[in-house]
Amino acid sequence: MKVLLATQYVIPHEGGLCTHLVDLMAGLQGLGHQVRLVHGGLARMSAFGRVVRMIAALGRRDSYVSRSMGVFLQRLGALFQEQIDEFAPEVIHCHDPFSASAAAEVGGAGAIPIVETVHGPALYEAQMGICGPRYLEFILRCERRAFASAKRLIAVDSGQAAILRNDYDVDPSRIAVIFNSVNVAEVRRLASARLPQCPREPYFLVPRRLVPKTGVGYAIEALARMPNKTVGLVIAGQGSMRGELEQLAASLGVAERTQFLGSVPRLQLLPLFPHALGILVPSVPSNGVVEATSLAVMEAMACGSVAIASGIGGLAELIADGQTGLLVPPADPEALAKAMTKVMDDQPFRQRILEAAKRKVESDYDAAAWLARVVAVYEQCLAG
């Protein structure tokens, strides 16, 4: 089968979407399929073109962003057309509404079934930033076109499927819920590498972007509430809240025990997992965005660290509380501190969690089973 994968983002980049796509491409090729990738049309915009659009928008950011994204879709469309003419894909698999919208607009693409994996609602995500009404309307149009044009939609958890049904009136028969996955053997191989940097142990690891929805501040507050004052917190991620979070750690008296690593490439991040007491994913709902299935949780299960996460969205679907990890109420640092203390102090409990999580990730979240489900969606599209 010839499969054309697509995303608006440049590959490689740091983050779960990149890992998802790289694993998907490698997995499909390993099964004997021919695969190509369309990506990063936005990065191909010229500096001259950006200046022209800024002038045309009279300096208004909302107008400029909307115009730029319109050009971006045209660029993506041209990239699609090149691959359709040269590669003749049987299926186009997009991973965001912008690439799916561009694919739907390309002449001839209507004969090629489009599959879109919905990793999260782009409109809700945009509302967390400083976005004007024109850009939000642009996103909404793209999402509507993408969801209407895709022959099948893959939701990475039940929450994304509910958004498709309830907010966009997508027929449930067109939706397949397929959780994200990890290549367990590869994760373990990468995690066994020598630590590139050696945080002071014992520590809990927070591999999260520093934005409101990831709830990193609650992890810092939880650290301050723990009775054990030797444990530290290692935060791997960058974002707009870094200064605010550093001030929070200082105000709570835990600055010396809180290490901000900034943005860490996956090859350097995974070796930190097995040395951590636990992996914290303290997400909170933000502007309608609820955490989907987290690769960090699956990676923790795969390489021998306890996942402690908020009991919301896809996190609550991934983790069986007290069995394969721990779930706590969102925005509750006291509950998070108790869970961290339990994992640190109760070694038999910790070991039971690790063993059960290992079995769960191997049976349900490994890449082989995930690939089989994705390929089945392709085959359903081709069978009509």
Helices and strands as residue ranges (DSSP letters): E 2-7, H 16-30, E 34-39, G 41-44, H 47-56, H 61-87, E 91-94, H 97-105, G 109-111, E 114-118, H 122-127, H 133-149, E 152-155, H 158-168, G 172-174, E 175-177, H 184-191, E 203-206, G 212-214, H 216-225, E 232-236, H 242-251, G 255-257, E 258-262, H 266-269, G 270-272, E 278-281, H 295-303, E 306-310, H 313-318, E 326-328, H 333-345, H 347-364, H 367-383
